[in-house]
Each structure stands twice: as C-alpha cells, then as structure tokens.
Amino acid sequence: MMNATNLPLSAAIELSAKSGTTELYKIAADNGLDVADSVVVLNPTQFAKFLTHVDFMQYGGVEAIRYGYVPGFAGFKSVVCTTYLPDGVDGVIINRNTVGIASRYLAPLAGAYPQTWKATDPNSSFTIGFRLFADLKTGTRYIAGEALVGASIFYNGAKAVRLIAQ
C-alpha cells in the first residue's frame, strides 16, 4: 500500500548523519503532517542507521532493541521498523489515522470443534477466532487462531510522505 500511487508525496532522506534524524521532523512539518499524530516507518537498513543516533543513556527504553520501535522520538508518535515496505521505499512518515485495518470473526461450522471462542482487543477491535481440537489417533491437541483481515489507506494518501534514501 505504501507506493507512489497511494502515497504521491515523497522526500529524500539520509539517516547516516545525525542531522538526518531531525530532518524527519522537518519533512513531516513541510508536508502538513501533525508530528504528534504521525509514525515514522523505516525498513531495517534505515532503522539501523536511525538507531546509531539514538542516545540510549538518555532514552532509557528497551523497545528499539526488543520490539523494533522507539516511542515519542522527536515528538513523533513512534519510529518503527518493518520489512513490509515496497522496493524503492525506504520509509514512510504517516499519520496514524491514514491506514485503516479491519478484522472479521470467521465462525466455525456449528459442532465442528469441541471448543471455539473469539478474542477482541478492546483498543483496536481486532478480533481473532480460536478453535481447540485434537487428533484422537495420536492424542495430540491443537489450537488454531484465525482472522479475516483487510487494510486500506484513507485520505487518498494526503497524510503520508514516502521516504527515499539518497
């Protein structure tokens, strides 16, 4: 979804220098993004360059190393790492309300499983259906999770900027 068709705005970045990390703020502001409501999404190469400039003695968080994100950097909602950007896109600065994600519970056939249930995240309403069953020949028990998921970009890309490494 993060391609030139859906996100027509782009900007050049160079995160090798420390000034590149502060340039992210300027790019967001110059393109009409509210920094406080925006997320910087970087591919692993750019995220690694970004991390070289984060002072962990001052920052003190474990999120960057353990989970691949830095919350609150330079006023942004967060800076995150992903492997799901298209070729030629090294990052995106995107308003957190620009991408919508939806899920739907897929109810199993009545009586097909001994136990079924669904779980819904109260913050996002993301729902996953669960099924518990066993292979009676081997005595092995299984649990399966399933969800129907969709995503879409809102605002016709007006609230995002693709980042292209120089």
C-alpha positions in Angstrom: 0.0 0.0 0.0 2.9 2.4 0.6 3.6 3.0 -3.1 3.7 6.1 -5.3 0.1 5.6 -6.4 -1.4 5.6 -2.9 1.2 8.0 -1.4 2.2 10.5 -4.0 4.3 12.7 -1.7 8.0 11.7 -1.3 11.1 13.2 0.2 14.8 12.2 0.2 16.4 11.1 3.5 19.9 10.4 4.6 19.9 8.9 8.1 23.7 8.2 8.2 24.3 11.6 9.7 22.7 12.7 13.0 21.0 15.6 11.2 19.0 13.1 9.2 17.0 12.0 12.2 16.0 15.6 12.9 15.3 16.1 9.2 12.4 13.7 9.6 10.6 16.4 11.7 11.1 19.0 9.0 9.8 16.6 6.3 6.7 16.0 8.3 6.0 19.6 9.0 6.8 20.7 5.4 4.2 18.3 4.1 1.4 19.2 6.5 1.7 16.2 8.9 1.0 16.7 12.6 4.1 15.2 14.1 2.4 14.3 17.3 -0.1 12.1 15.4 2.5 10.7 12.9 4.5 7.5 12.9 7.9 7.1 11.1 8.1 3.7 9.4 11.6 2.6 8.3 12.9 -0.5 6.6 15.6 -2.5 8.6 18.5 -0.8 6.9 17.2 2.7 7.6 16.1 1.8 11.1 19.6 0.5 11.9 21.0 3.9 10.7 18.4 5.7 12.8 19.4 3.7 15.9 23.0 4.8 15.7 21.8 8.3 16.6 19.5 7.4 19.5 21.3 8.0 22.8 20.2 5.1 24.9 21.8 6.6 28.0 19.2 9.4 27.8 16.4 7.5 26.1 16.5 4.5 28.5 13.9 2.4 26.7 14.2 -1.2 25.6 11.6 -1.0 22.9 14.0 -0.3 20.0 16.1 -3.4 20.6 13.4 -5.8 21.8 10.4 -4.8 19.7 11.7 -2.6 16.8 10.1 0.7 17.7 11.1 3.9 19.5 8.1 5.7 21.1 8.0 9.5 21.3 11.2 10.3 19.3 11.4 14.0 18.4 7.7 14.4 19.1 6.5 11.6 16.7 4.1 9.0 18.0 6.8 6.5 17.3 9.5 5.3 14.9 9.0 1.7 13.9 10.9 -0.9 11.8 9.2 -3.1 9.2 10.1 -5.4 6.4 6.8 -4.8 4.5 7.7 -1.6 2.5 7.8 -2.0 -1.3 11.0 -1.9 -3.2 12.4 1.6 -3.6 10.6 2.9 -0.5 13.0 3.2 2.5 10.4 4.6 4.9 7.2 6.5 5.3 6.0 9.3 7.6 2.3 8.6 8.0 -0.5 10.0 10.2 -1.6 7.2 12.5 -5.2 7.6 11.2 -4.3 7.2 7.5 -4.2 3.4 7.4 -7.3 1.5 8.5 -7.2 -2.1 9.5 -10.3 -4.3 10.0 -10.8 -7.9 11.0 -13.8 -10.2 10.9 -14.5 -13.2 13.0 -14.9 -16.4 11.0 -17.4 -18.5 12.9 -16.7 -22.2 12.5 -19.3 -24.7 11.5 -21.5 -25.5 14.5 -20.4 -28.6 16.3 -17.2 -29.0 14.2 -14.9 -28.4 17.1 -15.1 -29.2 20.8 -14.2 -25.7 21.8 -14.3 -22.4 19.9 -14.2 -18.8 21.1 -13.2 -15.3 19.9 -11.0 -12.7 21.4 -11.3 -8.9 20.7 -8.7 -6.3 21.5 -10.5 -3.5 23.3 -8.3 -0.8 21.9 -8.4 -1.7 18.2 -11.4 -4.1 18.0 -9.2 -6.5 16.2 -10.8 -10.0 16.5 -9.3 -13.5 16.3 -11.3 -16.7 16.4 -9.8 -19.7 18.2 -10.5 -23.4 17.8 -9.3 -26.2 20.1 -9.3 -29.7 18.8 -7.4 -33.0 19.0 -6.1 -35.8 16.8 -7.7 -38.8 18.5 -5.3 -41.3 16.9 -2.2 -39.6 18.3 -3.7 -37.8 21.3 -2.1 -34.6 20.1 -4.0 -31.4 21.0 -4.1 -28.3 18.7 -5.2 -24.8 19.0 -5.7 -22.7 15.9 -6.2 -18.9 15.5 -7.9 -17.4 12.5 -9.0 -13.9 11.3 -10.0 -12.3 8.1 -8.0 -9.1 7.9 -8.2 -6.1 5.5 -6.4 -2.8 5.3 -6.9 0.4 3.4 -5.3 3.9 3.1 -7.7 6.8 3.9 -7.4 10.4 2.7 -6.1 9.3 -0.7 -2.5 9.4 0.6 -2.7 13.1 1.6 -1.5 12.3 5.1 1.8 10.5 4.3 5.2 11.0 2.8 7.3 8.2 1.3 11.0 8.4 2.3 13.6 7.6 -0.3 17.3 7.1 0.8 19.8 9.3 -1.1 
